[in-house]
Structure formats: structure tokens, C-alpha cells
Amino acid sequence: MKGSPLFVGLMYAGLFMLLGTLTASLILLGTNLPESSWLSSTLFIHGVAMFAGGLTTGKRSGSKGWYHGGLLGLVYTIIVWIIGFLAYDGGLSKELMYLGVVAFLAGAFGGMIGVNLKGSKAK
């Protein structure tokens, strides 16, 4: 897949987020767990999605993986905020700030690993 590292990373992050959300929805459907207790689970799902997206972004960028992965996390958070604002009239919240921190850190970490993965395959 050709394209900018940020765009491709967003696509991979979106795919992982959709798979994680589907899994969490199936768990909620099959259990009696209340949705209100799932903040840490949703942050985990977003974190895994951002790690995968950051890994892809870092691998494609070839340098400054923490920067590209962290930028991916910030863009992802802004997209989630825009969707929440347009769909649910949601504003800035403490949970969104948590998401921003988790997305930035997971994306930056994934980007650092992704750059190193690209370097090890070139040798």
C-alpha cells in the first residue's frame, strides 16, 4: 500500500480499533458487565490501535519514529474528538485527555519500534 506514513498508520489504527471494538461489543453482549466500567478497556483498545498504527507509521517513515507515531496519536485523538462532537455533541473531557496521552505514548512507542524494524530488515 503506497501513501503517506501518517495516512497508512491511520488506516491500520482504524482497522485495529474496529476489531477491538467489535470484540469488546461481543463481550458486552455475552456478559452482564455495565458499559460504564469499560473506560480502561476502551483506552487499552485505543492504545493497541495506536501502537499498531505507530508501528506502521514508523516503519514507513524510516526516521523519527517517536515523532511520526506521536503525531499519529494526536491526529487520531483529534479525529475521535471531531466524531464525538459531531455525533454526540461531546466536548473536551477528562476521558478525551486520557485518550490523547495514551494515543501519543502508544503511537510514539510503536513508531520507535517500527523505525527499528525497518532498519533490521534492510541489513
C-alpha positions as CSV (number, residue, x, y, z in Angstrom):
1,M,0.0,0.0,0.0
2,K,1.5,3.3,-1.1
3,G,0.8,6.6,0.6
4,S,2.0,8.9,3.3
5,P,3.1,7.2,6.5
6,L,0.6,9.1,8.6
7,F,-2.4,8.1,6.4
8,V,-1.4,4.5,6.3
9,G,-0.8,4.5,10.0
10,L,-4.3,5.9,10.5
11,M,-5.8,3.2,8.3
12,Y,-4.0,0.4,10.3
13,A,-5.0,2.1,13.6
14,G,-8.6,2.3,12.4
15,L,-8.6,-1.4,11.5
16,F,-7.3,-2.4,14.9
17,M,-9.7,-0.1,16.7
18,L,-12.6,-1.6,14.8
19,L,-11.5,-5.1,15.6
20,G,-11.0,-4.2,19.3
21,T,-14.4,-2.5,19.4
22,L,-16.1,-5.5,17.8
23,T,-14.5,-7.8,20.3
24,A,-15.5,-5.6,23.3
25,S,-19.0,-5.3,21.9
26,L,-19.3,-9.1,21.7
27,I,-18.0,-9.4,25.3
28,L,-20.6,-6.8,26.5
29,L,-23.3,-8.7,24.6
30,G,-22.5,-12.0,26.2
31,T,-21.9,-10.8,29.8
32,N,-23.7,-8.6,32.4
33,L,-20.8,-6.1,32.7
34,P,-22.0,-2.5,32.7
35,E,-20.7,-0.3,29.9
36,S,-19.8,2.4,32.4
37,S,-17.0,0.2,33.8
38,W,-15.1,-0.1,30.5
39,L,-13.0,3.1,30.4
40,S,-9.8,1.3,30.9
41,S,-10.8,-1.3,28.3
42,T,-11.5,1.4,25.7
43,L,-8.2,3.1,26.5
44,F,-6.5,-0.2,26.1
45,I,-8.2,-0.8,22.7
46,H,-7.2,2.7,21.5
47,G,-3.7,2.1,22.8
48,V,-3.3,-1.1,20.9
49,A,-4.7,0.5,17.8
50,M,-2.2,3.4,18.2
51,F,0.7,1.1,18.8
52,A,-0.1,-0.8,15.6
53,G,-0.6,2.5,13.7
54,G,2.6,3.9,15.1
55,L,4.5,0.7,14.2
56,T,3.3,1.1,10.6
57,T,4.0,4.8,10.5
58,G,7.5,4.4,11.9
59,K,8.3,1.6,9.6
60,R,7.2,3.6,6.6
61,S,8.8,6.9,7.6
62,G,12.2,5.4,8.2
63,S,13.3,8.1,10.8
64,K,12.0,9.9,13.8
65,G,9.6,7.2,14.7
66,W,8.6,8.7,18.0
67,Y,7.7,11.9,16.2
68,H,5.7,10.3,13.5
69,G,4.0,7.9,15.9
70,G,3.2,10.6,18.4
71,L,1.8,12.9,15.7
72,L,-0.3,10.0,14.6
73,G,-1.6,9.7,18.2
74,L,-2.5,13.4,18.2
75,V,-4.3,13.3,14.8
76,Y,-6.2,10.1,15.9
77,T,-7.3,11.9,19.1
78,I,-8.5,14.9,17.1
79,I,-10.4,12.7,14.8
80,V,-12.1,10.9,17.7
81,W,-12.9,14.2,19.3
82,I,-14.5,15.5,16.0
83,I,-16.6,12.4,15.6
84,G,-17.7,12.6,19.2
85,F,-18.5,16.3,18.8
86,L,-20.5,15.9,15.5
87,A,-22.3,12.7,16.5
88,Y,-22.9,13.2,20.2
89,D,-22.3,16.9,20.8
90,G,-19.5,15.9,23.1
91,G,-16.9,18.4,24.2
92,L,-13.5,18.2,25.7
93,S,-13.5,15.9,28.7
94,K,-11.1,14.2,31.1
95,E,-11.5,10.9,29.2
96,L,-10.5,12.6,25.9
97,M,-7.4,13.9,27.6
98,Y,-6.6,10.4,28.9
99,L,-7.1,9.2,25.3
100,G,-4.7,11.9,24.0
101,V,-2.0,10.9,26.4
102,V,-2.4,7.1,25.8
103,A,-2.6,7.6,22.0
104,F,0.5,9.8,21.9
105,L,2.6,7.5,24.1
106,A,1.4,4.3,22.3
107,G,1.9,5.8,18.9
108,A,5.4,7.2,19.8
109,F,6.4,3.8,21.2
110,G,5.1,2.0,18.2
111,G,6.9,4.4,15.9
112,M,10.2,3.9,17.6
113,I,9.9,0.1,17.2
114,G,8.7,0.5,13.6
115,V,11.8,2.5,12.6
116,N,14.0,-0.1,14.2
117,L,12.1,-2.9,12.4
118,K,12.7,-1.2,9.1
119,G,16.4,-0.9,9.8
120,S,16.8,-4.5,10.8
121,K,15.2,-5.8,7.5
122,A,17.5,-3.6,5.4
123,K,20.7,-5.2,6.7
